[in-house]
Amino acid sequence: MTDEPQSEAKRTGFLELFCDLVYVDAVTQVTSLISIDPTPRGFLRAALMFGIVWWAWSAYAWMANVVAVEALGVRIVLVTASAASFIMAFALPGAFTITSDARWFATALFAVRIWQIAAHYTGVRGRPHLERAVL
């Protein structure tokens, strides 16, 4: 039992649900990798992509539970990150090809991770123990 007061339950907002919906689209794109290549290699590629998508989504879900997503700075970062996540999802089926889709996927994934760190850091500013965790 901790000595800290219990916090009230947080309600999920529309922006958080929209961000989740973008990741639902990304997961459906992962399934297209299996339909393109229904071999063990295709399943391994899909599993790798699912892990990447899950990692990105879970970082946003964890961040949304820690920071106040109602803050304007965090909202702006979340909208931008959702746009990058959508680009990542759209380019996902071509991520293993030598085309512009692979570059779009890699660039969008990098942006998603950077924006997640920015949103997290913006949301925990002023709370040193959480700032250290983000850094």
C-alpha positions as a Python dict, from the first residue, in 0.01 Angstrom:
ca = {
    (1, 'M'): (0, 0, 0),
    (2, 'T'): (136, 343, -86),
    (3, 'D'): (103, 665, 105),
    (4, 'E'): (13, 857, -211),
    (5, 'P'): (-350, 965, -254),
    (6, 'Q'): (-552, 775, -510),
    (7, 'S'): (-601, 971, -829),
    (8, 'E'): (-937, 985, -996),
    (9, 'A'): (-994, 771, -1301),
    (10, 'K'): (-897, 932, -1631),
    (11, 'R'): (-1143, 932, -1916),
    (12, 'T'): (-1019, 862, -2263),
    (13, 'G'): (-1057, 1161, -2491),
    (14, 'F'): (-1138, 1182, -2861),
    (15, 'L'): (-778, 1260, -2953),
    (16, 'E'): (-653, 948, -2778),
    (17, 'L'): (-919, 738, -2952),
    (18, 'F'): (-824, 890, -3288),
    (19, 'C'): (-460, 801, -3226),
    (20, 'D'): (-568, 445, -3139),
    (21, 'L'): (-771, 425, -3459),
    (22, 'V'): (-463, 516, -3664),
    (23, 'Y'): (-282, 222, -3503),
    (24, 'V'): (-576, -7, -3578),
    (25, 'D'): (-521, 86, -3943),
    (26, 'A'): (-151, 4, -3904),
    (27, 'V'): (-236, -342, -3769),
    (28, 'T'): (-464, -407, -4068),
    (29, 'Q'): (-174, -308, -4292),
    (30, 'V'): (40, -569, -4113),
    (31, 'T'): (-209, -835, -4222),
    (32, 'S'): (-158, -727, -4582),
    (33, 'L'): (205, -838, -4552),
    (34, 'I'): (83, -1192, -4492),
    (35, 'S'): (-156, -1179, -4787),
    (36, 'I'): (125, -1053, -5012),
    (37, 'D'): (369, -1324, -4896),
    (38, 'P'): (195, -1620, -4721),
    (39, 'T'): (524, -1799, -4655),
    (40, 'P'): (716, -1836, -4329),
    (41, 'R'): (928, -1539, -4440),
    (42, 'G'): (612, -1333, -4487),
    (43, 'F'): (487, -1430, -4142),
    (44, 'L'): (822, -1332, -3988),
    (45, 'R'): (810, -997, -4165),
    (46, 'A'): (454, -942, -4044),
    (47, 'A'): (554, -1036, -3689),
    (48, 'L'): (843, -788, -3703),
    (49, 'M'): (614, -512, -3830),
    (50, 'F'): (351, -598, -3570),
    (51, 'G'): (618, -565, -3301),
    (52, 'I'): (723, -224, -3434),
    (53, 'V'): (362, -102, -3453),
    (54, 'W'): (284, -242, -3107),
    (55, 'W'): (594, -76, -2962),
    (56, 'A'): (498, 263, -3108),
    (57, 'W'): (134, 233, -2998),
    (58, 'S'): (215, 115, -2646),
    (59, 'A'): (455, 407, -2599),
    (60, 'Y'): (172, 647, -2687),
    (61, 'A'): (-74, 464, -2464),
    (62, 'W'): (168, 474, -2172),
    (63, 'M'): (243, 841, -2235),
    (64, 'A'): (-128, 929, -2247),
    (65, 'N'): (-172, 773, -1904),
    (66, 'V'): (109, 981, -1753),
    (67, 'V'): (67, 1327, -1907),
    (68, 'A'): (-225, 1567, -1928),
    (69, 'V'): (-329, 1524, -2290),
    (70, 'E'): (-560, 1823, -2256),
    (71, 'A'): (-258, 2058, -2262),
    (72, 'L'): (-229, 2244, -2593),
    (73, 'G'): (136, 2153, -2650),
    (74, 'V'): (68, 1784, -2597),
    (75, 'R'): (-238, 1797, -2823),
    (76, 'I'): (-38, 1957, -3106),
    (77, 'V'): (231, 1693, -3073),
    (78, 'L'): (-28, 1413, -3065),
    (79, 'V'): (-201, 1537, -3380),
    (80, 'T'): (135, 1562, -3559),
    (81, 'A'): (236, 1219, -3433),
    (82, 'S'): (-96, 1074, -3550),
    (83, 'A'): (-27, 1212, -3898),
    (84, 'A'): (317, 1050, -3896),
    (85, 'S'): (161, 725, -3769),
    (86, 'F'): (-88, 732, -4056),
    (87, 'I'): (196, 774, -4308),
    (88, 'M'): (380, 489, -4139),
    (89, 'A'): (70, 268, -4164),
    (90, 'F'): (13, 362, -4528),
    (91, 'A'): (374, 280, -4624),
    (92, 'L'): (392, -38, -4414),
    (93, 'P'): (310, -290, -4691),
    (94, 'G'): (612, -168, -4892),
    (95, 'A'): (851, -148, -4598),
    (96, 'F'): (1052, -450, -4716),
    (97, 'T'): (1086, -338, -5075),
    (98, 'I'): (1344, -113, -5234),
    (99, 'T'): (1096, 160, -5316),
    (100, 'S'): (998, 496, -5182),
    (101, 'D'): (749, 316, -4952),
    (102, 'A'): (1039, 179, -4747),
    (103, 'R'): (1186, 528, -4711),
    (104, 'W'): (846, 671, -4619),
    (105, 'F'): (797, 399, -4359),
    (106, 'A'): (1140, 452, -4201),
    (107, 'T'): (1106, 831, -4199),
    (108, 'A'): (754, 818, -4053),
    (109, 'L'): (860, 566, -3786),
    (110, 'F'): (1148, 793, -3688),
    (111, 'A'): (909, 1090, -3668),
    (112, 'V'): (659, 887, -3462),
    (113, 'R'): (927, 801, -3207),
    (114, 'I'): (1063, 1159, -3190),
    (115, 'W'): (713, 1307, -3152),
    (116, 'Q'): (631, 1053, -2882),
    (117, 'I'): (935, 1159, -2682),
    (118, 'A'): (849, 1526, -2739),
    (119, 'A'): (489, 1477, -2625),
    (120, 'H'): (600, 1281, -2324),
    (121, 'Y'): (864, 1535, -2224),
    (122, 'T'): (623, 1827, -2280),
    (123, 'G'): (365, 1658, -2060),
    (124, 'V'): (597, 1577, -1770),
    (125, 'R'): (781, 1908, -1761),
    (126, 'G'): (815, 2023, -1401),
    (127, 'R'): (806, 1670, -1255),
    (128, 'P'): (1176, 1579, -1218),
    (129, 'H'): (1129, 1206, -1155),
    (130, 'L'): (924, 1169, -1475),
    (131, 'E'): (1158, 1396, -1675),
    (132, 'R'): (1447, 1165, -1585),
    (133, 'A'): (1244, 862, -1696),
    (134, 'V'): (1175, 1021, -2037),
    (135, 'L'): (1536, 1124, -2087),
}
